[in-house]
Amino acid sequence: MSLPVDTPPAVANALGYLQHHLQELTKCQNASEHTINAILMGLIAQLQQLTQFITSPAPALTITSPPISIPPLSVSSPPLVLATLSK
């Protein structure tokens, strides 16, 4: 932007200051817009995945019971009552 030759230096300095800060704000706005767009893209992808998960048929559930463990029987010695009865 070119200023008229008779522009007072104070006005030219103020305009230069404002122009510089306007450029900095524009850079920040562009960076923020980029960040927001990236976040929106990620959220849209997650929403699509969630929609697909909800609308797809659920796989058949197979319920299996855990195996029943039976402790081994000990056959080491006959009970005391049987031992006395057999004598």
Backbone hydrogen bonds, N-H to C=O, Kabsch-Sander energy under -0.5 kcal/mol:
donor,donor_aa,acceptor,acceptor_aa,energy
7,T,4,P,-1.7
12,A,8,P,-2.3
13,N,9,P,-2.7
14,A,10,A,-2.2
15,L,11,V,-2.6
16,G,12,A,-2.4
17,Y,13,N,-2.5
18,L,14,A,-2.6
19,Q,15,L,-2.6
20,H,16,G,-2.3
21,H,17,Y,-2.2
22,L,18,L,-2.2
23,Q,19,Q,-2.1
24,E,20,H,-2.0
25,L,21,H,-2.6
26,T,22,L,-2.1
27,K,23,Q,-2.0
28,C,24,E,-2.3
29,Q,25,L,-2.6
30,N,26,T,-2.4
31,A,27,K,-2.4
32,S,28,C,-2.7
33,E,29,Q,-2.5
34,H,30,N,-2.2
35,T,31,A,-2.4
36,I,32,S,-2.8
37,N,33,E,-2.5
38,A,34,H,-2.3
39,I,35,T,-2.4
40,L,36,I,-2.7
41,M,37,N,-2.4
42,G,38,A,-2.0
43,L,39,I,-2.6
44,I,40,L,-2.6
45,A,41,M,-2.2
46,Q,42,G,-2.2
47,L,43,L,-2.5
48,Q,44,I,-2.5
49,Q,45,A,-2.2
50,L,46,Q,-2.6
51,T,47,L,-2.6
52,Q,48,Q,-2.5
53,F,49,Q,-2.5
54,I,50,L,-2.4
55,T,51,T,-2.5
56,S,52,Q,-1.8
63,I,61,L,-0.6
64,T,62,T,-0.7
69,S,67,P,-0.6
70,I,68,I,-0.6
83,A,79,P,-1.8
84,T,80,L,-1.9
85,L,81,V,-1.9
86,S,82,L,-1.7
87,K,84,T,-0.7
